[in-house]
């Protein structure tokens, strides 16, 4: 897969003065959706903050290109040993996480 866009983003965590840091990679469309991979760059677990992270990605990246994260993307969280698929159920706050 070819990376179209790569950016580092901050997101809020449970500790206000310690934001989370992630690397976001957006790839060419696969199976009718835009694959987005998230990898943590600190000790925080992004899976705990998916709603916040998805909201930031929507507002800061996808709104500019008229893409809806819920219906037009496939979001993944990648850590050292595993890959997790985020499945949205019609909203950013309603989702499930499946280990692949």
C-alpha positions in Angstrom: 0.0 0.0 0.0 1.2 3.5 -0.8 1.1 6.2 1.9 -0.8 9.3 0.7 -0.3 11.4 3.9 1.6 11.0 7.1 1.3 13.3 10.1 1.9 13.4 13.9 -1.0 14.5 16.1 -1.6 15.3 19.7 -4.8 14.1 21.5 -6.2 14.6 25.0 -5.7 11.9 27.6 -6.8 11.5 31.2 -3.9 13.7 32.3 -4.4 17.2 31.0 -0.7 18.2 30.9 0.3 14.9 29.2 -1.3 14.7 25.8 -1.0 11.5 23.7 1.1 11.5 20.6 0.3 9.4 17.5 1.5 8.9 14.0 -1.3 8.9 11.4 -0.8 7.4 8.0 -3.5 7.6 5.3 -3.2 5.2 2.4 -4.6 4.9 -1.1 -8.2 3.7 -1.1 -8.7 -0.1 -0.6 -12.0 -1.8 -1.1 -13.8 1.5 -1.4 -12.5 3.0 1.8 -9.5 5.1 2.8 -7.3 3.1 5.2 -6.0 5.1 8.2 -3.4 3.6 10.5 -2.6 5.0 13.9 0.5 4.2 15.9 1.3 5.5 19.4 4.5 7.4 19.8 4.3 7.5 23.6 3.2 5.3 26.5 -0.5 6.1 26.1 -2.8 3.5 24.5 -4.7 5.1 21.6 -7.5 2.5 21.8 -8.7 4.1 25.1 -9.1 7.4 23.3 -10.6 6.4 19.9 -13.5 8.9 20.1 -11.2 11.8 20.7 -8.6 10.7 18.1 -11.3 10.0 15.4 -12.8 13.5 16.1 -9.4 15.2 15.7 -8.6 13.2 12.5 -12.1 14.2 11.1 -11.7 17.9 12.0 -8.1 18.5 11.2 -7.5 16.2 8.2 -10.6 14.7 6.6 -13.0 17.7 6.6 -10.6 19.4 4.2 -11.1 16.7 1.6 -14.8 16.0 2.3 -14.3 12.5 3.7 -16.4 11.1 6.5 -14.4 9.0 8.9 -17.4 6.9 10.0 -18.6 5.8 6.5 -15.6 6.4 4.1 -12.6 5.2 6.0 -11.2 2.1 7.7 -9.4 3.0 10.9 -6.7 0.7 12.4 -4.6 1.0 15.5 -1.2 -0.7 15.3 1.1 -1.5 18.2 4.3 -3.5 18.3 2.7 -6.9 18.0 -0.9 -6.4 16.9 -3.3 -4.6 14.6 -6.8 -3.6 15.7 -9.7 -2.6 13.4 -12.0 0.1 14.6 -15.6 -0.4 13.4 -17.9 2.6 13.8 -21.6 2.1 14.2 -23.0 5.3 12.8 -21.1 7.7 15.1 -17.7 8.5 16.5 -18.9 7.6 20.0 -20.3 4.2 19.1 -17.6 1.7 17.9 -16.1 -1.7 18.4 -12.5 -2.8 18.4 -11.5 -6.1 16.7 -8.1 -7.6 16.9 -6.9 -8.8 13.5 
